[in-house]
């Protein structure tokens, strides 16, 4: 049994982490809930009891074996090393540590062995990267993926509670014929719109979100030669990210090859029957743990190319669930 802490317990991802610990009967002897001082004093219902949310401090990390952390990167750069020094293994959901060469970046279905290399901190990848590599890894093992072109359609929950509230407020105002609130979380109004920017732009013209997909995919897959060409779009969907993905492999592959492999891959569900208009969608994936793939088809005039549509709950598999699965895998590996 492990002594567990949840940092950022009152946030959108933290709340899902708490629910998953309970739903999955995580082997915890105790659970401590931590957040910023503004959330301190509130309570969280867990295992039939109300638990206080405690203000985060270095002292609160004492006696924790595993810390599930969901904070902004600027906070994580302080709190995660402090918790590690106190003896906890930190599973960090921020972007602060993902590309640190001394910190493993882990998706349990893809690279569980990298957990063994941790030095107190394990990084949880970006939500859009997680669902993509879960789908890519089993194909890469057999056909060797050379190139990925991906366009994401990312839900507002990826921007936290403020992102969800911004969409709701704008939709209500538009439907009531009122002036909608000015965008604050997004670069443009998100209601009834698509915003072709997630995170800040770099000098290259790519955004930070897009480059996360490039760099994190290579690190998780353990193959720096994979070319990843991303375009990340924010869409007016509350929850669950969708991705249109084209892969080109060294070896030829067919849609039936992919369906057969995915049918036997952990964490993947094939939802692909175009004759009956059956394919993944965010509303069907909401609250589910799996990565759904469909619209599987051959690239035109290229037997080495395959296209598919990929949908997953970004608050669950894209964040909270992946972190909990890392902790479960640690325990299974005797760490």
Backbone as numpy.savetxt, mean C-alpha at the origin, in Angstrom:
# Nx Ny Nz CAx CAy CAz Cx Cy Cz
3.98 -14.90 22.02 3.13 -13.71 22.02 4.01 -12.46 22.02
3.59 -11.47 21.27 4.37 -10.24 21.12 3.65 -9.05 21.75
4.44 -8.14 22.27 3.92 -6.87 22.75 3.93 -5.91 21.56
2.75 -5.42 21.19 2.59 -4.68 19.94 2.23 -3.23 20.24
2.75 -2.33 19.41 2.36 -0.93 19.44 1.85 -0.52 18.08
0.89 0.39 18.07 0.39 0.98 16.83 0.56 2.48 16.94
1.44 3.04 16.12 1.68 4.48 16.11 0.94 5.10 14.94
0.18 6.15 15.24 -0.72 6.71 14.23 -2.05 5.99 14.26
-2.42 5.51 15.45 -3.59 4.64 15.58 -4.89 5.32 15.23
-4.92 6.65 15.27 -6.16 7.38 14.99 -6.28 7.79 13.53
-5.27 7.51 12.71 -5.30 7.89 11.31 -6.03 6.86 10.46
-6.19 7.17 9.16 -6.95 6.29 8.27 -6.31 4.91 8.17
-4.98 4.84 8.03 -4.30 3.55 7.94 -4.21 2.91 9.32
-3.91 3.71 10.34 -3.79 3.18 11.69 -5.07 2.51 12.16
-6.20 3.10 11.84 -7.48 2.50 12.23 -7.67 1.13 11.59
-7.24 0.99 10.34 -7.35 -0.31 9.66 -6.37 -1.30 10.28
-5.17 -0.85 10.63 -4.22 -1.73 11.32 -4.84 -2.32 12.58
-5.50 -1.46 13.35 -6.11 -1.91 14.61 -7.17 -2.97 14.33
-8.03 -2.71 13.35 -9.08 -3.67 13.02 -8.49 -5.00 12.56
-7.41 -4.94 11.76 -6.81 -6.16 11.24 -6.15 -6.98 12.35
-5.52 -6.34 13.29 -4.93 -7.07 14.41 -6.00 -7.89 15.13
-7.17 -7.30 15.27 -8.28 -7.99 15.93 -8.86 -9.07 15.04
-9.13 -8.74 13.77 -9.76 -9.70 12.86 -8.88 -10.91 12.61
-7.57 -10.72 12.57 -6.66 -11.80 12.24 -6.13 -12.52 13.48
-6.68 -12.13 14.65 -6.26 -12.76 15.91 -4.74 -12.77 16.03
-4.14 -11.60 15.82 -2.68 -11.49 15.89 -2.21 -11.90 17.29
-1.13 -12.70 17.37 -0.67 -13.19 18.67 0.01 -12.12 19.51
-0.80 -11.22 20.06 -0.28 -10.12 20.87 -0.63 -10.34 22.33
0.36 -10.22 23.19 0.10 -10.29 24.63 -0.42 -8.96 25.15
-0.08 -7.88 24.43 -0.58 -6.55 24.78 -0.50 -5.67 23.53
-1.35 -4.65 23.48 -1.33 -3.69 22.37 -1.41 -2.29 22.96
-0.48 -1.45 22.53 -0.44 -0.05 22.97 -0.75 0.84 21.77
-1.61 1.82 21.97 -2.03 2.70 20.88 -1.45 4.09 21.09
-0.71 4.55 20.08 -0.01 5.83 20.18 -0.40 6.74 19.02
-0.36 8.05 19.26 -0.66 9.01 18.21 -0.08 10.36 18.64
-0.31 11.36 17.82 0.15 12.70 18.15 -0.60 13.24 19.35
-0.06 14.25 20.01 -0.74 14.79 21.21 -2.17 15.23 20.96
-2.50 15.67 19.74 -3.86 16.14 19.50 -4.89 15.01 19.54
-4.42 13.77 19.37 -5.33 12.63 19.44 -5.32 11.96 20.80
-4.39 12.36 21.66 -4.28 11.75 22.98 -5.55 12.01 23.78
-5.94 11.02 24.57 -7.14 11.15 25.38 -8.34 10.47 24.76
-8.31 10.29 23.45 -9.38 9.52 22.81 -9.19 8.04 23.16
-10.19 7.24 22.85 -10.09 5.80 23.12 -10.32 5.01 21.85
-9.80 3.80 21.84 -9.98 2.86 20.73 -10.57 1.58 21.30
-11.59 1.09 20.65 -12.21 -0.17 21.05 -11.43 -1.31 20.44
-10.89 -2.18 21.27 -10.09 -3.29 20.77 -10.30 -4.49 21.69
-10.61 -5.65 21.09 -10.82 -6.89 21.85 -11.84 -6.71 22.96
-12.89 -5.95 22.65 -13.99 -5.79 23.59 -13.76 -4.80 24.70
-12.66 -4.06 24.66 -12.36 -3.08 25.70 -11.95 -1.76 25.08
-12.16 -0.68 25.83 -11.71 0.65 25.40 -10.28 0.87 25.88
-9.43 1.28 24.96 -8.02 1.52 25.27 -7.70 2.99 25.00
-6.93 3.63 25.87 -6.58 5.04 25.64 -5.55 5.18 24.52
-5.66 6.27 23.78 -4.61 6.63 22.83 -3.61 7.49 23.59
-2.36 7.05 23.60 -1.32 7.73 24.37 -0.50 8.64 23.46
-0.06 9.78 23.98 0.79 10.67 23.16 2.15 10.04 22.94
2.61 10.07 21.71 3.86 9.41 21.38 5.03 10.10 22.07
5.93 9.29 22.60 7.18 9.76 23.18 8.15 8.60 23.20
9.42 8.88 23.33 10.42 7.81 23.37 10.14 6.84 24.50
9.65 7.32 25.61 9.39 6.47 26.77 8.30 5.45 26.46
7.33 5.84 25.63 6.22 4.94 25.31 6.67 3.74 24.48
7.84 3.81 23.86 8.32 2.69 23.05 8.89 1.56 23.89
9.15 1.81 25.14 9.72 0.78 26.01 8.72 -0.36 26.19
9.20 -1.58 26.10 8.35 -2.74 26.30 7.56 -3.16 25.07
7.83 -2.57 23.91 7.15 -2.95 22.67 8.09 -3.83 21.84
7.59 -4.97 21.38 8.38 -5.86 20.52 8.24 -5.50 19.04
7.00 -5.19 18.62 6.72 -4.83 17.22 5.91 -3.55 17.21
6.40 -2.55 16.48 5.68 -1.29 16.34 5.20 -1.14 14.90
3.89 -1.10 14.71 3.30 -0.80 13.42 3.13 0.71 13.35
3.86 1.35 12.44 3.91 2.81 12.44 3.34 3.38 11.15
2.40 4.31 11.29 1.85 5.02 10.14 1.82 6.51 10.46
2.91 7.17 10.12 3.05 8.61 10.37 3.61 9.27 9.12
3.57 10.59 9.03 4.28 11.26 7.94 5.78 10.95 8.01
6.43 11.02 6.86 7.86 10.69 6.81 8.68 11.56 7.75
8.31 12.83 7.87 9.07 13.74 8.72 9.03 13.30 10.18
7.90 12.74 10.60 7.78 12.21 11.97 8.54 10.90 12.10
8.40 10.05 11.09 9.03 8.72 11.13 10.54 8.80 11.26
11.15 9.79 10.66 12.61 9.91 10.73 13.09 10.07 12.16
12.22 10.53 13.04 12.55 10.66 14.47 12.08 9.45 15.27
10.82 9.05 15.03 10.22 8.05 15.91 10.70 6.63 15.63
10.90 6.29 14.36 11.28 4.90 14.06 12.65 4.54 14.62
13.69 5.37 14.44 14.97 5.04 15.08 14.87 4.99 16.60
14.05 5.88 17.18 13.91 5.88 18.64 13.26 4.58 19.12
12.25 4.13 18.40 11.59 2.87 18.79 12.53 1.69 18.61
13.32 1.70 17.55 14.28 0.62 17.32 15.33 0.59 18.43
15.77 1.76 18.84 16.75 1.82 19.93 16.16 1.27 21.23
14.85 1.41 21.39 14.18 0.91 22.59 13.93 -0.59 22.53
14.27 -1.21 21.39 14.16 -2.66 21.29 13.04 -3.17 20.42
12.25 -2.27 19.83 11.15 -2.70 18.96 11.65 -2.93 17.54
10.98 -3.82 16.82 11.13 -3.89 15.36 10.02 -3.03 14.78
10.40 -2.01 14.04 9.44 -1.05 13.50 9.07 -1.43 12.07
7.79 -1.57 11.81 7.29 -1.75 10.45 6.70 -0.42 10.05
7.43 0.29 9.21 7.20 1.70 8.95 6.46 1.91 7.64
5.31 2.57 7.70 4.47 2.76 6.52 4.77 4.05 5.76
5.68 4.86 6.25 5.99 6.12 5.58 7.01 5.90 4.46
7.32 6.97 3.74 8.31 6.88 2.67 9.73 7.12 3.17
9.89 7.35 4.47 11.19 7.79 4.99 12.31 6.78 4.79
12.02 5.48 4.86 13.07 4.48 4.92 13.07 3.53 3.72
12.16 3.70 2.79 11.97 2.69 1.75 13.20 2.46 0.88
13.93 3.52 0.57 15.08 3.35 -0.31 16.41 3.37 0.44
16.35 3.32 1.76 17.57 3.19 2.56 18.16 1.81 2.30
19.42 1.71 1.88 19.99 0.39 1.55 20.09 -0.55 2.74
20.00 0.00 3.96 20.09 -0.84 5.15 18.74 -1.25 5.70
17.67 -0.85 5.00 16.31 -1.15 5.47 15.60 -2.00 4.43
15.18 -3.21 4.78 14.44 -4.04 3.82 13.08 -3.43 3.50
12.70 -3.54 2.23 11.41 -3.06 1.73 10.63 -4.31 1.31
9.53 -4.60 2.00 9.00 -5.96 1.96 7.53 -6.02 1.57
7.23 -6.94 0.66 5.88 -7.42 0.40 5.94 -8.93 0.63
5.27 -9.46 1.65 5.48 -10.86 2.03 5.27 -11.87 0.91
4.36 -11.62 -0.03 4.17 -12.55 -1.14 5.32 -12.52 -2.14
6.17 -11.50 -2.05 7.21 -11.29 -3.05 8.61 -11.57 -2.51
8.97 -10.93 -1.40 10.34 -11.05 -0.89 10.40 -11.21 0.62
9.73 -12.24 1.17 9.72 -12.41 2.63 11.10 -12.61 3.22
12.03 -13.18 2.44 13.38 -13.45 2.93 14.13 -12.16 3.30
13.74 -11.03 2.70 14.43 -9.78 3.02 14.17 -9.32 4.44
13.10 -9.82 5.07 12.83 -9.47 6.46 14.01 -9.83 7.35
14.70 -10.91 7.03 15.81 -11.39 7.85 16.95 -10.38 7.96
17.00 -9.42 7.03 18.11 -8.46 6.99 17.86 -7.24 7.86
16.73 -7.16 8.53 16.38 -5.91 9.20 17.34 -5.60 10.33
17.50 -4.29 10.56 18.33 -3.80 11.66 17.49 -2.94 12.60
16.23 -3.35 12.74 15.32 -2.63 13.64 14.18 -1.94 12.93
14.34 -1.71 11.61 13.28 -1.06 10.84 13.03 -1.86 9.57
11.77 -2.11 9.26 11.35 -2.72 8.00 10.38 -1.74 7.34
10.61 -1.44 6.07 9.78 -0.46 5.38 8.61 -1.14 4.66
7.45 -0.51 4.77 6.26 -0.92 4.05 6.21 -0.11 2.76
6.08 -0.74 1.59 6.15 0.02 0.34 4.95 0.93 0.12
5.04 1.71 -0.95 3.96 2.57 -1.39 2.77 1.72 -1.83
1.57 2.23 -1.61 0.35 1.46 -1.90 0.26 1.03 -3.36
0.56 1.91 -4.28 0.44 1.57 -5.70 1.49 0.54 -6.12
2.65 0.57 -5.46 3.69 -0.41 -5.76 3.30 -1.79 -5.25
2.74 -1.86 -4.05 2.46 -3.15 -3.42 1.57 -4.00 -4.32
0.43 -3.47 -4.73 -0.50 -4.31 -5.49 0.10 -4.71 -6.84
0.92 -3.84 -7.42 1.51 -4.18 -8.71 2.52 -5.31 -8.59
3.40 -5.26 -7.57 4.43 -6.30 -7.49 3.85 -7.64 -7.08
2.73 -7.64 -6.31 2.08 -8.91 -5.99 1.65 -9.61 -7.28
1.16 -8.82 -8.25 0.76 -9.40 -9.54 1.96 -9.71 -10.43
3.00 -8.90 -10.37 4.14 -9.08 -11.28 5.05 -10.24 -10.89
5.27 -10.43 -9.60 6.31 -11.37 -9.16 6.15 -12.77 -9.74
4.97 -13.40 -9.67 4.87 -14.77 -10.19 5.10 -14.86 -11.69
4.76 -13.79 -12.43 5.04 -13.78 -13.87 6.53 -13.58 -14.12
7.14 -12.74 -13.32 8.57 -12.47 -13.49 9.40 -13.72 -13.25
8.99 -14.55 -12.32 9.76 -15.75 -12.01 9.83 -16.71 -13.21
8.78 -16.74 -14.01 8.76 -17.68 -15.12 9.11 -17.05 -16.46
8.71 -15.79 -16.67 8.86 -15.19 -18.00 9.85 -14.04 -18.04
10.34 -13.57 -16.90 11.33 -12.49 -16.81 10.81 -11.20 -17.45
10.22 -10.37 -16.63 9.68 -9.10 -17.10 10.82 -8.13 -17.39
10.79 -7.54 -18.58 11.79 -6.55 -18.97 11.28 -5.13 -18.78
9.99 -4.93 -19.05 9.47 -3.57 -19.08 8.03 -3.55 -18.58
7.71 -2.50 -17.82 6.37 -2.30 -17.29 5.92 -0.88 -17.63
4.77 -0.76 -18.23 4.13 0.54 -18.42 2.85 0.52 -17.60
2.74 1.41 -16.62 1.61 1.37 -15.70 0.99 2.76 -15.58
-0.32 2.80 -15.66 -1.09 4.02 -15.36 -1.98 3.70 -14.17
-1.88 4.52 -13.13 -2.66 4.27 -11.92 -3.88 5.19 -11.87
-4.91 4.68 -11.21 -6.14 5.44 -10.97 -6.38 5.35 -9.46
-5.82 6.31 -8.74 -5.68 6.17 -7.29 -6.77 6.90 -6.52
-7.33 6.19 -5.55 -8.44 6.69 -4.74 -7.97 7.79 -3.78
-8.92 8.60 -3.36 -8.58 9.72 -2.47 -8.19 9.25 -1.08
-8.56 8.03 -0.68 -8.15 7.53 0.64 -6.64 7.41 0.74
-5.96 7.35 -0.41 -4.50 7.34 -0.41 -3.92 8.63 0.14
-4.72 9.68 0.17 -4.30 10.95 0.75 -4.83 11.13 2.16
-5.31 10.05 2.76 -5.76 10.10 4.14 -7.16 10.67 4.31
-7.51 10.92 5.56 -8.85 11.41 5.88 -9.12 12.76 5.24
-8.09 13.60 5.14 -8.28 14.92 4.52 -8.63 14.78 3.04
-8.03 13.81 2.37 -8.36 13.58 0.97 -9.79 13.11 0.79
-10.24 12.21 1.66 -11.61 11.72 1.57 -12.61 12.83 1.89
-12.30 13.64 2.87 -13.20 14.74 3.23 -13.27 15.78 2.11
-12.15 16.02 1.44 -12.15 17.00 0.36 -13.06 16.56 -0.78
-13.01 15.28 -1.14 -13.90 14.77 -2.17 -15.35 14.88 -1.72
-15.65 14.47 -0.51 -17.03 14.50 -0.02 -17.58 15.92 0.00
-16.79 16.86 0.49 -17.27 18.24 0.59 -17.51 18.85 -0.79
-16.63 18.56 -1.72 -16.80 19.10 -3.07 -18.00 18.50 -3.78
-18.20 17.19 -3.61 -19.36 16.53 -4.23 -20.66 17.10 -3.67
-20.75 17.24 -2.36 -21.95 17.78 -1.73 -22.24 19.19 -2.24
-21.21 20.00 -2.34 -21.41 21.38 -2.79 -21.87 21.42 -4.24
-21.25 20.62 -5.09 -21.64 20.60 -6.51 -23.08 20.15 -6.68
-23.47 19.11 -5.98 -24.82 18.57 -6.13 -25.87 19.54 -5.55
-25.46 20.34 -4.60 -26.38 21.32 -4.01 -26.39 22.63 -4.78
-25.60 22.71 -5.84 -25.53 23.93 -6.62 -24.79 25.06 -5.93
-23.94 24.72 -5.00 -23.19 25.71 -4.24 -21.75 25.78 -4.73
-21.06 26.82 -4.34 -19.64 26.93 -4.67 -18.87 25.89 -3.87
-18.07 25.11 -4.57 -17.36 24.05 -3.86 -16.12 24.59 -3.17
-15.72 23.96 -2.07 -14.50 24.39 -1.38 -13.29 24.31 -2.30
-12.37 25.23 -2.14 -11.16 25.23 -2.95 -10.31 24.01 -2.61
-9.61 23.44 -3.60 -8.76 22.28 -3.32 -7.64 22.64 -2.36
-7.40 21.74 -1.42 -6.31 21.92 -0.46 -5.36 20.74 -0.49
-5.93 19.52 -0.51 -5.09 18.32 -0.51 -4.61 17.98 -1.91
-5.39 18.35 -2.93 -5.06 18.01 -4.31 -4.80 19.27 -5.11
-4.09 19.11 -6.24 -3.70 20.27 -7.04 -4.88 20.93 -7.72
-5.95 20.19 -7.97 -7.15 20.69 -8.63 -8.36 20.08 -7.93
-9.56 20.60 -8.18 -10.75 19.96 -7.61 -10.80 18.48 -8.01
-11.14 17.63 -7.05 -11.16 16.19 -7.31 -12.57 15.69 -7.63
-13.61 16.39 -7.20 -14.97 15.95 -7.48 -15.25 15.99 -8.98
-15.74 14.88 -9.52 -16.08 14.77 -10.95 -14.90 15.14 -11.84
-13.70 14.78 -11.40 -12.49 15.21 -12.11 -11.42 14.14 -11.96
-10.35 14.25 -12.74 -9.13 13.45 -12.57 -7.96 14.41 -12.48
-7.05 14.13 -11.58 -5.90 15.02 -11.36 -4.63 14.25 -11.71
-3.92 14.72 -12.71 -2.74 14.01 -13.22 -1.49 14.39 -12.44
-1.61 14.40 -11.13 -0.48 14.69 -10.26 -0.73 14.09 -8.89
0.19 13.24 -8.46 0.18 12.74 -7.08 1.57 12.99 -6.51
1.63 13.79 -5.45 2.86 14.27 -4.86 3.48 15.34 -5.76
4.66 15.80 -5.40 5.28 16.93 -6.09 5.94 16.49 -7.39
6.07 17.44 -8.32 6.79 17.20 -9.55 8.30 17.31 -9.32
9.04 16.49 -10.05 10.50 16.56 -10.08 10.94 17.26 -11.36
12.21 17.61 -11.45 12.71 18.30 -12.65 12.53 17.47 -13.91
12.45 16.15 -13.76 12.29 15.26 -14.91 10.89 15.33 -15.52
9.94 15.93 -14.78 8.54 15.92 -15.21 7.74 14.79 -14.59
8.43 13.81 -14.01 7.75 12.77 -13.25 7.43 13.31 -11.86
6.46 12.68 -11.18 6.18 13.04 -9.80 6.92 12.10 -8.85
6.98 12.51 -7.59 7.61 11.65 -6.59 6.88 10.31 -6.49
5.55 10.33 -6.61 4.77 9.09 -6.55 5.18 8.15 -7.67
5.37 8.71 -8.86 5.75 7.87 -10.01 7.13 7.27 -9.81
8.05 8.04 -9.30 9.40 7.52 -9.10 9.46 6.51 -7.95
8.52 6.62 -6.99 8.43 5.57 -5.98 8.14 4.23 -6.65
7.24 4.23 -7.61 6.89 2.98 -8.29 8.10 2.41 -9.04
8.89 3.28 -9.63 10.09 2.83 -10.36 11.08 2.19 -9.39
11.48 2.96 -8.40 12.58 2.53 -7.52 12.17 1.41 -6.57
10.96 1.49 -6.03 10.52 0.46 -5.10 10.31 -0.88 -5.80
9.77 -0.85 -7.01 9.57 -2.10 -7.74 10.89 -2.82 -7.95
11.90 -2.10 -8.36 13.21 -2.72 -8.58 13.79 -3.30 -7.30
13.64 -2.56 -6.19 14.20 -3.03 -4.92 13.46 -4.27 -4.42
12.13 -4.24 -4.45 11.35 -5.38 -3.95 11.57 -6.61 -4.81
11.57 -6.43 -6.12 11.72 -7.56 -7.05 13.17 -8.04 -7.11
14.10 -7.25 -6.58 15.50 -7.65 -6.60 16.09 -7.65 -7.98
15.62 -6.73 -8.84 16.08 -6.70 -10.24 16.09 -5.25 -10.71
17.27 -4.64 -10.71 17.40 -3.24 -11.11 17.26 -3.03 -12.61
17.21 -4.12 -13.38 17.12 -3.98 -14.83 15.68 -3.78 -15.33
14.69 -4.01 -14.47 13.30 -3.86 -14.90 13.01 -2.38 -15.18
12.53 -2.10 -16.38 12.13 -0.74 -16.74 10.68 -0.53 -16.32
10.44 0.53 -15.57 9.09 0.87 -15.12 8.77 2.28 -15.59
7.68 2.40 -16.36 7.27 3.69 -16.91 5.88 4.02 -16.35
5.79 4.85 -15.29 4.51 5.07 -14.62 3.88 6.43 -14.93
2.57 6.48 -14.88 1.79 7.71 -14.84 0.75 7.54 -13.74
0.78 8.42 -12.74 -0.10 8.27 -11.58 -1.17 9.36 -11.57
-2.42 8.93 -11.47 -3.57 9.82 -11.57 -4.43 9.66 -10.32
-4.88 10.78 -9.75 -5.85 10.74 -8.66 -7.25 10.83 -9.25
-8.14 9.95 -8.82 -9.49 9.89 -9.37 -10.50 10.02 -8.23
-11.74 10.44 -8.54 -12.75 10.65 -7.50 -13.42 9.37 -7.04
-12.61 8.43 -6.58 -13.04 7.17 -5.98 -12.61 7.22 -4.51
-13.48 6.81 -3.60 -13.16 6.94 -2.18 -12.03 6.00 -1.80
-12.13 4.72 -2.20 -11.14 3.75 -1.75 -10.90 2.71 -2.83
-9.71 2.17 -2.84 -9.21 1.14 -3.76 -8.56 1.76 -5.01
-7.30 1.42 -5.18 -6.55 1.87 -6.35 -6.72 0.88 -7.50
-6.75 1.42 -8.70 -6.79 0.61 -9.92 -5.57 0.94 -10.77
-5.11 -0.05 -11.53 -3.93 0.15 -12.38 -4.10 -0.57 -13.71
-3.76 0.11 -14.77 -3.68 -0.50 -16.09 -2.21 -0.79 -16.36
-1.89 -2.06 -16.59 -0.49 -2.48 -16.63 -0.20 -3.22 -17.93
0.87 -2.83 -18.58 1.41 -3.54 -19.74 2.80 -4.04 -19.38
3.03 -5.33 -19.55 4.35 -5.88 -19.31 4.90 -6.47 -20.60
6.21 -6.40 -20.73 6.92 -7.06 -21.83 7.96 -7.98 -21.21
7.94 -9.25 -21.63 8.79 -10.27 -21.02 9.86 -10.78 -21.99
10.88 -11.40 -21.42 11.91 -12.02 -22.25 11.34 -13.20 -23.03
10.44 -13.94 -22.39 9.85 -15.12 -23.01 8.41 -14.80 -23.43
7.93 -15.41 -24.48 6.53 -15.20 -24.86 5.59 -15.78 -23.81
4.45 -15.13 -23.63 3.43 -15.61 -22.70 2.06 -15.26 -23.24
1.07 -16.00 -22.83 -0.30 -15.80 -23.28 -1.19 -15.43 -22.10
-2.36 -14.89 -22.34 -3.30 -14.64 -21.24 -3.61 -15.90 -20.44
-3.72 -17.05 -21.09 -3.97 -18.29 -20.36 -2.80 -18.66 -19.46
-1.57 -18.40 -19.93 -0.40 -18.62 -19.07 -0.53 -17.81 -17.78
-0.86 -16.53 -17.95 -0.96 -15.63 -16.79 -2.10 -16.06 -15.87
-3.24 -16.39 -16.44 -4.38 -16.81 -15.61 -4.03 -18.04 -14.77
-3.35 -18.99 -15.39 -3.00 -20.22 -14.67 -2.02 -19.93 -13.53
-1.04 -19.07 -13.79 -0.06 -18.74 -12.75 -0.73 -17.97 -11.62
-1.52 -16.97 -11.96 -2.18 -16.17 -10.92 -3.17 -16.99 -10.11
-3.80 -17.97 -10.73 -4.76 -18.81 -10.01 -4.10 -19.57 -8.87
-2.79 -19.73 -8.95 -2.04 -20.46 -7.92 -1.08 -19.56 -7.15
-1.32 -18.25 -7.21 -0.44 -17.29 -6.54 -1.10 -16.74 -5.30
-0.43 -16.74 -4.15 -1.03 -16.22 -2.92 -1.35 -14.74 -3.04
-2.53 -14.37 -2.55 -2.91 -12.97 -2.51 -3.49 -12.42 -3.80
-3.64 -13.26 -4.83 -4.15 -12.81 -6.13 -5.45 -13.53 -6.44
-6.43 -12.79 -6.94 -7.68 -13.37 -7.42 -7.90 -12.95 -8.87
-8.11 -13.94 -9.74 -8.39 -13.67 -11.15 -9.89 -13.44 -11.29
-10.23 -12.26 -11.80 -11.63 -11.88 -12.03 -11.72 -11.44 -13.49
-11.87 -12.41 -14.39 -11.61 -12.13 -15.81 -12.54 -12.95 -16.70
-13.69 -12.38 -17.00 -14.64 -13.03 -17.91 -15.31 -11.94 -18.73
-14.61 -11.49 -19.78 -15.11 -10.34 -20.54 -16.43 -10.63 -21.23
-16.68 -11.89 -21.57 -17.94 -12.23 -22.23 -19.14 -11.94 -21.34
-18.93 -11.98 -20.04 -20.00 -11.68 -19.08 -19.74 -10.37 -18.34
-18.89 -9.53 -18.95 -18.58 -8.20 -18.41 -18.03 -8.29 -16.98
-17.24 -9.30 -16.73 -16.71 -9.53 -15.39 -15.25 -9.09 -15.33
-14.98 -8.12 -14.47 -13.60 -7.64 -14.29 -13.53 -6.88 -12.97
-12.36 -6.68 -12.42 -12.24 -6.04 -11.11 -12.71 -4.59 -11.15
-13.20 -4.13 -10.00 -13.56 -2.72 -9.86 -13.43 -2.32 -8.40
-13.23 -1.04 -8.12 -12.96 -0.61 -6.75 -14.07 -0.94 -5.75
-15.31 -0.81 -6.15 -16.38 -1.08 -5.19 -16.39 -2.55 -4.76
-16.07 -3.44 -5.68 -16.05 -4.87 -5.33 -14.82 -5.22 -4.49
-13.74 -4.48 -4.66 -12.50 -4.79 -3.93 -12.45 -4.14 -2.55
-13.33 -3.18 -2.30 -13.31 -2.45 -1.04 -13.51 -3.40 0.14
-12.60 -3.33 1.10 -12.67 -4.18 2.28 -12.11 -5.57 2.09
-11.56 -5.85 0.92 -10.98 -7.16 0.64 -9.46 -7.09 0.78
-8.86 -8.24 1.06 -7.41 -8.31 1.29 -6.60 -8.61 0.03
-7.26 -9.10 -1.02 -6.53 -9.63 -2.16 -6.26 -8.55 -3.21
-5.37 -8.91 -4.13 -5.14 -8.13 -5.35 -5.91 -8.80 -6.48
-6.78 -8.05 -7.14 -7.64 -8.60 -8.18 -7.08 -8.24 -9.56
-7.05 -9.22 -10.47 -6.57 -8.97 -11.83 -7.63 -9.42 -12.84
-7.74 -8.66 -13.92 -8.69 -8.99 -14.98 -8.35 -8.21 -16.24
-9.28 -8.23 -17.22 -9.02 -7.62 -18.52 -7.68 -8.10 -19.09
-7.40 -9.37 -18.90 -6.11 -9.94 -19.29 -6.13 -10.20 -20.79
-5.17 -9.62 -21.51 -5.17 -9.75 -22.97 -3.77 -9.59 -23.52
-3.58 -10.19 -24.70 -2.28 -10.14 -25.38 -2.05 -8.75 -25.95
-0.82 -8.28 -25.85 -0.48 -7.05 -26.55 -0.60 -7.30 -28.05
-1.15 -6.36 -28.76 -1.36 -6.52 -30.20 -0.01 -6.66 -30.90
0.13 -7.73 -31.69 1.32 -7.98 -32.51 2.59 -8.19 -31.68
2.45 -8.59 -30.42 3.64 -8.84 -29.60 3.38 -10.01 -28.66
3.89 -11.20 -28.99 3.67 -12.36 -28.13 4.39 -12.28 -26.79
5.29 -11.31 -26.64 6.00 -11.13 -25.37 5.29 -10.14 -24.45
4.19 -9.54 -24.92 3.52 -8.49 -24.16 2.16 -8.91 -23.66
1.79 -8.41 -22.48 0.50 -8.73 -21.87 -0.02 -7.48 -21.17
-1.34 -7.26 -21.30 -1.99 -6.17 -20.60 -2.99 -6.73 -19.60
-3.15 -6.02 -18.48 -4.16 -6.43 -17.51 -4.53 -5.25 -16.62
-5.66 -5.41 -15.94 -6.22 -4.42 -15.03 -6.10 -4.96 -13.62
-5.64 -4.14 -12.70 -5.30 -4.59 -11.34 -5.95 -3.66 -10.33
-6.70 -4.21 -9.37 -7.41 -3.42 -8.37 -7.16 -3.99 -6.98
-6.98 -3.11 -6.01 -6.78 -3.57 -4.63 -7.15 -2.46 -3.66
-7.54 -2.86 -2.47 -7.87 -1.92 -1.40 -6.57 -1.32 -0.88
-6.36 -0.04 -1.14 -5.09 0.59 -0.81 -4.90 0.81 0.69
-5.99 0.88 1.45 -5.84 1.00 2.90 -5.54 -0.34 3.56
-5.95 -1.43 2.90 -5.69 -2.76 3.44 -4.39 -3.31 2.85
-4.45 -3.98 1.72 -3.22 -4.56 1.17 -2.19 -3.49 0.84
-2.66 -2.32 0.44 -1.72 -1.26 0.08 -1.04 -0.58 1.25
-1.44 -0.92 2.47 -0.85 -0.26 3.63 -0.95 -1.13 4.87
-2.11 -1.11 5.54 -2.24 -1.74 6.85 -2.04 -3.24 6.82
-2.70 -3.93 5.89 -2.59 -5.38 5.83 -1.16 -5.81 5.54
-0.51 -5.15 4.60 0.86 -5.54 4.27 1.76 -5.42 5.50
1.55 -4.37 6.30 2.35 -4.19 7.52 2.08 -5.33 8.52
0.81 -5.67 8.70 0.48 -6.76 9.63 1.03 -8.08 9.10
0.96 -8.29 7.80 1.51 -9.53 7.22 3.03 -9.61 7.40
3.71 -8.47 7.34 5.15 -8.46 7.61 5.39 -8.95 9.04
4.60 -8.43 9.98 4.75 -8.86 11.38 4.45 -10.35 11.53
3.42 -10.82 10.87 3.10 -12.25 10.93 4.21 -13.09 10.34
4.79 -12.62 9.25 5.88 -13.36 8.60 7.12 -13.37 9.49
7.40 -12.27 10.16 8.50 -12.23 11.13 8.35 -13.35 12.16
7.17 -13.44 12.71 6.92 -14.44 13.75 7.07 -15.85 13.17
6.55 -16.06 11.96 6.63 -17.38 11.32 8.08 -17.77 11.04
8.93 -16.76 10.79 10.34 -17.02 10.52 11.17 -17.03 11.80
10.52 -16.94 12.93 11.23 -17.04 14.21 12.00 -15.82 14.58
11.60 -14.68 14.06 12.34 -13.44 14.33 11.67 -12.64 15.46
